């Protein structure tokens, strides 16, 4: 472990700081003129080893300390986050979480000394920590965006550009699609039967609409046109350090109007402020908007357990299931994409391409029959 010791007070009232560490089995030290820089260097020694730390601080040292004024990766990430505008609170919370937990080696690195090799090693570290490919993509995207903003003042080029990331089956649009669980219609019927009567219409709507949880919970009775069998999706609940707030849907194309079967819409209660509300007379929160954690704990998990679904699906898996049922029924992939509110059809194909394979095979067979 590297340690920091203050030097004697100089005549001008300043002092230097000594960082002690071991390299090659021998005690060594580096004297720096700034206290914070000394602690940053000590943290870097502990994170990446003394040799890499020395390389980072001694490659073009004057440029690093002069032009960047002691700027580390961690400091720059903080500046980048604080300077973001027009970003949802949930996203800011997530970025701050990344900064606090995911850069033990890169954080104390002088920003100007950061290399492509450092970032590649960081990606390998994320893999070793069991981060899923989609999560790694998100964290790398945050870092790359921050480094891009450091050009040209602190960096000549972005060392995160072009990093090879682990392959994954999903995209940035869906949650952990590597582990998505698609229910069969028989399994969905079993889930509905195991759901308490009050909550059954909401679970039915989730499965038959394919809407995201936050979108479903934010629906109001006025969003439903029972005569034409349509539902307008324009908002979604979001959770952040500021609590629950109503925000926009995930993307521009997520604002959409979808068709839902009339017999599903006929089972809904249109008397409350929200289309789906908490149950229980006289209880706290009764009649108010449904919250995800309460729903999952009190409704979803008991129903999944009673239905004996293995592996256990998540509420978001009803969205995946709906997509698979539509594709299996022969609905064109472009319609499925628009119904789900995906940003592009490519996202739909990336997520559900394997499910759609049978439909593609049927299309080939249909063409072949034209020449029979």
N, C-alpha and C positions, 0 to 999 in steps of 0.2 A: 504494500500500500504506500502510495506517495504521500508525503507530508509537507506542510507549508510552515515556514518559520519566518517571522519578521526580522529584518536586519536592524541595525542601530539607527536611531534617528539622526539624519544628516543636518548639516548647518542650515540648509535652506528650509528645514521643517519637513522634508520628505524622507522616505525610507525605501529601501529595496526589499524584495521578498524572495526567499530561497525555497525552492522546491527540491526536496530530497527524495530519491528513488534508487532502486537497485537495477542494474543492467549488466548482463553477463556475469552475474554472481558478485558484482562489486558495487559498493556504495558510490553514488554520484549525485550531482545537484545541478540545478539551473537557476540563475538569479534573474529575476524580472523586476521591472520598475513599477508595476501596477499590481495591487493586491488581488483584484478580481481576475486579472490575467493569470496570476500565479495559481489561484484555486481552479481556474478553468484548465490550466495545463496539468495540474495534479489529477483532476478528474479524467482527463484524456489519457494520462499514463495508466490509470487504473482500468480504463475501458478498452484501450487498444494496445497497450504495452508501451514501454519507454521508447523503443526505436521508432515506431510509427509516430508517436507524439513528437519526438525530436525532429523527424522529417517534416511534419506538418508545421512546426514552428520555425524551422531553419531554412526551408525552401523559399527563397526570395523574402527573407524575414522583414526587410524594411517595407516592402509593398504590403505585406500582411498587416504589420502593426501601424503603418502610416495611413495607407488608403482606407483600411478597414477599421482603424481605431479600436483594435481589440474585439472586433465583431466575431462572435461565435455563431455556429449553426443555431443553437438554442435561442440566443438573443434575437437572431434574425427571424426565426419562426414566431416569436412573440410579437415582434414589430409587424410582421406580415398579418397575423391574426387580428391585431388591434386596428390595422388599417383597412380591413375588409368592410365594404359597405354593400347593402342590399342582399345580405346573406341571412338566412334564417337562424334563429337562436339555437335550434337543435344542431345545426351544422357547426356553428361556432363552438358549442359545447364539445362536439365530437373532435374538432381540431385541437382544442385545448387538452382533451384527453390523450390524443395522439402525442402531443408535445410532451406531456408529463410522463408518459409511460413507454414510448416506443423509440426513443433516441438516446439510450444510455451511452453508446459509443460515439455517435455522430454529434450529439448535443454540444459537448465541450470543444469540438473541433473548430479551429479557426475557419471561418467561412471561405476565405480565399484559398485555403489549402485543400478543400474538399475535392475528391477525385471520383471518377467513375468506378474505380476499384473499391473505394470506401462504400459507395452506395450498393454495389453488387454484394459486398460482404454483409451489409445491413439487410438486404433482401434474404440472404441465406439465413441470417439470424432470425428474421421473422418466420421463415419456414420452420426452423428448429423449435420455435416457440408455439408451433401448431396453429399459426394463423392460416385461415383458409385463403385460397388464391384470390377470391373476390375481395377479401379484407386487405390483403397485401396490395392489390391494385388500388384500393381506395387510399391507403396510407402513402403509397408511392405517389399517387396523383396529388395529394396534399403537399408532399415535399417538393415535387417537381414544380408545382405552381408557385410555391414560395421562392424557390431558387430562380425561377424565371423572372420574378419581380426584382431580383437582386442584380439583374443585368441593366445597364453596364456599370453601375456605381461600385458594386462589390465583386462582381464576377464578369468574366469576358464571355463565357458560354455556360450553358446549363449542364452540369455533370450528370443530372438525372435523366436527361433526354436519351432515349434509345435503350434504357435498361431492359434487359430481358427478364420478364416476369413469369412466374409459374403459370402453366396453362390451366384453364378452368372451363367448365361446361356452361357457365352462366355469363351474365353481363352485369354492368353496373345498375341495371334497372330493377332486378329482382333480388330478394334477400336470400343469400346462401343457397343458390340454386344447385350447387354441387350435392346438397343433401335433400333436395325437394322430394316430397312424398306425394304420389298421385293416388287418390282413392278410386277404387272401382265404384260403379253405381250401387252395387250390393253393399259395399262397405259404408257408403254414404247413407244408404237407407238404414243401416244398423246404427249409425251415429245419430241420425235424426230420432230414431225410436228410443235411444238411450238419453236424449236431451230432455230436460224438464219441459213441460208443456208451455210455460211462459216464454222460454227462450227458443223454442223450436222454429218459429217464423224467422227469427234473425239468422239462425244457422242455415235454414233453408235458403234464405235470400243470399247469404254469403256464397253458398255453393252454386246456386243457379245464376248469379250475376257475375261472379268472378272479380268483383270489385275488391280493392284493397281494404284492410281493416279500418284504417283511418278515414277512408271515404265512406264506408258503410255507416260507421258510428256518427258521422257528421251530416247524414241525410236528414232533411226535414220533410214533413208531409207534402209541402208545396213542390217538392222536387219530383213528385210522382204524378204522372198523367195516366190515370187508370183507364181512361177511355181509349187511348192509343197504345197502352201497354209499354210506356217508356219511362225512364228514370234519368234525370239530369244530374250529372256528377260535376260539381263545381268547387268543392271545398274538402278539406280533410283536417282531422284533429292532429296536432303535433304536441310532443312532450319535450320539454327542455328544463333547464334549471329554473326557468320562470314559471314552471307548471304547465298545465294544458292550455293551449291556445288554438284557435281556428286559423288555419292558413290555406294557402292554395294547394292544389293537387300537385303530384310529383313532377310533372312536366307539362308543357303547353298542350300536348296532345292528350294528356290525361283529363283535361276538361272535355267532357263528351256526353252524349245522350245515348243510352243503351236500351235495348229492348229486353224486357223480362216477362216471362209467361204470366198471363192474367191470373191463373189460379194461384200463383205465388203472391202476387200483389194483393189479391183478395183476402189473404190471411193476415195482413198487416194492420196495425192500429194507427189511425191517422188523427188521434185526438190530442196528442201531446206536442210539446215544442219540437221534439226530435222524433224521428220515425221509430227509432229504437231507444227505449229508456230503461232505467233500472227498475226492478220490481220491489215489492214490499211496502205495505201501508204503514205510515208513521215512522219508517226507518230513515236514517240519514242517507240522503242521496236519492231517495225514492222519487221516480218520475224525472230524474235528471239524466244527463248524457251518460252513456256507458263508457267505462274506463277499461282499457285493455287488460291490465294486470288483474283486476277484480273479475272480469269475465273469464279470463284464462284459469284463474284459481278456482272460482266457484261454479263455473258452468262447463267450460271446455274439458278440463282434466277429468272431472267425474264422469262426463259423457263418454270420453275416449276410453276410460278405464272400464266402464260398464259394457261398452260395445266390444271390448277385447281387441282393439285395433293394435296390431304389432307389425312393424314399428309404429310408434305413436306419432300421428301427424300433428302439425301446428295449425293454428287458425289460418295462417297464410297459405297452407297447403291446399285449402279449399279453392284458392285462386288458381293454383297449378292444376288441380283436378278439373275445374271447370274448363280450362283451356284444353286439356286432354280429351274431355268428352266432346267438345265442339269439333276438334280436329278429327276425332274418331267417327263423328257423325257426318263427316264430309264437308264441313263448313270451310270455305276457302281461307287460306292462311292470312290473306290480307284483311278479311273481315274479322278474324280472330284477333289480329293485331290491333285493329281500331277499337274493337269491343273492350279489350284489356287496357287500352290507353297507352300502348307502348310508343316510344318516341319514333321508332322506325320498324319496318317489317324485319329488318336484319336482327333486331333484338329478339323478336318472336321466334325466328328461325334458330338463332343461337341457343335459346332456352328450350324450345320444343321441337327441334329438328328431328330428333329420333322418333318422337311420337308421330310426326307428320310423314314419316317414311312410308307407312302403309298406304297413305293417301296418294303419295307420288307413284307408288307401284300400281295402284288402281288406275291412275291417269295413263300410265304407260300401256296397261292392258286395254283400256278403252280405245286408245289410238291404234293399237295393234288389230283390234276387232274391225276397224274400218276397212282393212285390207283382206279380211277373211272371206 
